[in-house]
């Protein structure tokens, strides 16, 4: 009988890493290794090499990232180190250890000027340093390990960590009214859904998979977000409605809410490819938001 496959998850304290821990018990056929940046900093190449040398790891899901979008503008070296250089090194180490590398990227690789949902092979042109660092990470991953799988996601939130949903709940509890940008469009991604999709992909990648042909013989980049597309203002209105808040939510243009890092005006992604290749569950955004709010509000 074949032994259990081992899955390494980096960035275990982040939103996605935590959600991977939540669902791990449902996948008893796998052994999981969850490492925080304190336990294994992916930018410490010697530590990563040493970690892999002592273990047999079949899959590495890299959830570790520098995610402070605005702060990246003033810390470009740090953002590039974690989101690009370290990713390339990790991909190379995975290749050398026959480990399937799965890396999480972002919609911010696009410039936001599209008029229809972005496809995986659409031209990339980041408008901020965070996006540029994540794009460089993608390029280095493929350069060092052509079998890498990249999953681009957007507007991630969870009951863990810091995110838009938790910020809105806090502000709605503290203030009578708030202003939210109404002319930037995208789609939220509940990290719990993304975690489930990643496990679905890993299962489909098994040698015993019923997929007759290599599902990755074309590009190995996939988009994943919840279904539908909204503005940040519409997202805030849904949070208000589902949390029964009395706070007044006012729409404002992005120009009235300047930030150090420019945001794409439109970053809706087309998820057809990941559906056709792996067929993961992709719930509607509001359905998933409701699930997350029930956890956060204890209802």
N, C-alpha and C positions, 0 to 999 in steps of 0.2 A: 504493500500500500504506500502510495506516494505521501511524503511528509507535508506538513502545512507550508504554505507560501508565507513569506514574511513581507510586511509592508512598513516602510519607514515613513513617518510623517514629520517633516520639519516645521518649525514655527507653531508648535503645538499650543501655545498660549494665545494665538490669534483667533479671530472669529471662525475661520474655516477649520483651523486645527482643533479648536474646541468642539466644533460640530462633528468632526471626524471621530473624536473620542466618544461622543454621545452615541454614535451609531455602531461603534466597533463591536459591541457585544452581540449585535445581530448577525455578525459574520464570523461564526465560530471556526470556519475552515481556514481562517487566516490568523497569523500571529502579528500583532501590531507593535511597533516601536515608536513612541511619541517623544520627541525631543524639543525642548524649548531652546531659545537662543542662548540661555545660560548654560544648558547642558551640552549644546552643540551649535556654536556660531558658524553659519555656513560660509562666512568670509574668512574663517581660519582654515585654510586648505590642509595644513598638516593634521589638524584635529579631525577633519572630515576623512582624510585618508586613513588615519589610525582607527576611526570608528568603523569604517567599512572593512578594514583588514581583519578585524576580529569577529565578523559576522557574515552570514549568508543572507543577503537582502535581495528579494525578487522585484520589488517595486519601491520607488522613492517618489512620494508626493511632496513637492516643495511648496509649502504654504508660507514659508518664511519670506518676508519682504520689508522693504522700507516703504511705508504707506503714508507718511506725512506729506501730502501733496504740496501744501504751501511751504512747509519748512524745507522741502527739497530745493527750492529756488535759492536758499541761502546755504544749503549743505550739499552742493552738487557732488562732491567727491564721495561723501558717505552714501548718498543715494545710488551712485554708479557702482560703488564697491559691492553693496548688498544686492542690488537689483540686476546688475549686469555681470561684473567680474566673477562674483561668487557663484552665480547661476551657471556661467560657462564652466567653471571649475567643477561644480557639482555634477553637471552633465557629463563631463569627461571622466570623472571618477566612476559614475554609474556605468558608463560604457565599458570601462576597464574591469568592472566587477560583474558584467552581464546583468545589470539591474535596469529594469524599464524605468526611465525618467519621465515623470509627469509634472509639468510646471504650470503654475497659475499666472496668467498675465491679465491685461486690462483693455477696456475699450478706449483708454486714453492714448493708445498708439495711433488713433485716428484724429484728424483735425477738426471734425465736427461740421464740415461744410456739405455733407451728403444730403440728398433729398429723399433717399430711401434707405432701408436698413442695410448696414454694412455687411458685406460678405467677407469671408476669411482672406480672400486673395485681392481685396480692394487695396489701392495704394495707401501706405501708412505715412503719416506726417504729424508727429506729436506737436502740440502747442505749448507744452510745459515740460519742465525738466523731469518730473516724475514719469511722464509718458515716454520721454526719450530714454530714460534709464531702463524702463521695462521693455521697450523695443530692443535696446541693445542686448538685454538678457535673452530675448528670444533668438536673436541672431547668433549670439555666442553659444547658446544651447545647441542649435542645429549645426553650427560649425564644428563643435567638439563632439557631438553625438547626434548623427542624422536620424536616429530612431526616437528622439525625444518627441513627446506629445505636449503640445501647448494648448491650454484652455483659457481663452479670453473671457473675462466676466465683467460685470458692471454694477455700480451702485450697491455694493455688498452691505448687508446688515445682518444682525443676529441678536440673540439675547445676551451674547457675550461681547466684551470689548466696547469700543467707542464707535458709534455710527450715527447716521442721520435719524433713524427711528428713535433711538434713546435720547438724542439731543432734543428732538421735537417734543418728546414726552416731558422732559425736564423743563424746557422753556414754556410749554403750555401749562405746566403746573405752577410756574413762577410768575407769569405775566398775563395781562389782560389781552394783549395783542402782540402778534409777531409778523415780520415781513419775510416772505420766502420768494426766491427767484422763480419767475414764471415763463421765461423764454429759453430755458435749457431743457432739452428733451432726451430721455433715455429710458432705461428699464431697470427697476430694482432686482436684486438677486438675493434671495434668502439663503444664507450660507448652509443651512441644513439641507436644502434642496441640492445645492452644488456638491456637498459631501456625498449625498446618496448617488448623484450622477457619476461622481468619480469612482465609487465602488462598483457601480453598474458597468462602467467602462473596463475596470480591472477584471471583472468576471468575464466579460466578453473577450478579453485579450488572452484568456487561458488557452493553452494548446487544445483542450477538449471542447473549445467553443464550437458552436454550430455554424459560425461564419465560414463559408466555404472558401472565400478568397481573402487575401490580406486586406483588412478594412482600412489600412493606412498607406496603401500604395500610392495614393495621391498626396496632397498636402497633409501634414500632421498637425495643423492648427484648427481648433474648433471653437466656435462661439457658444457660450452658455449664459443665459439669463432667464428670469421668469418670463412668461408670455405677456404680451401687451406692451404699450409704451405710454409714458406720462411725463409731465414736467415735475420739477421739485415741488412746485406749488400744489399740484394735484396729489402728489405723494403726501404732503403735509395735511391736506384736506382729508385724505383717507385715514391718516393717523388720528386726526381730530375726531372724525366720525366714529371710528371703531373704539376709541378710548373714552367716548362720551365727554369730550372736553368742551368747555364753554369759551375757550380762547378764540379771539378773532384772528383769522389768518388772512393777511393782505398780500396780494400779488405785486411783485416789483420786478423791473427788468434787471438783468445781471449788472448793467452799468451802475445801478444804484447800490450794488453790494460788491465793491471792488475787493479782490483777493490778490495776494502776491503771485499766485499761479493762475494763469488763464485756464478756463474750462472749455471743453468742446461744447458748442451750442446744440449739436445733435449727435448722439452716440448710441442710437438704437442699433442693435445687432441682429442679423438674421441667423436663426439657430437651426435652419433646415438641415444643414450638413451633419451636425451631431445627432439629430433625430434619425436621419436616414442611415447613418453609419452604426450607431450604438443603441438607438431607441431608448434613451433614458426618460424618466418622467420629467416633464417640464410644466409645473403647475402655473396657473394664472397668478399674476403678481399680488392681487388683492387677497386671494385665497391664502397665499403664504404669509402675507402681512398679518392676517387675522390670527394665524397659528402662532406667530412670533409674539404678537401682542398678548395673547392669552397666557403665554409663559411669563412675559414681563410684568403683566398686571395681576397675575395670580388668579385669573378667572377661568 
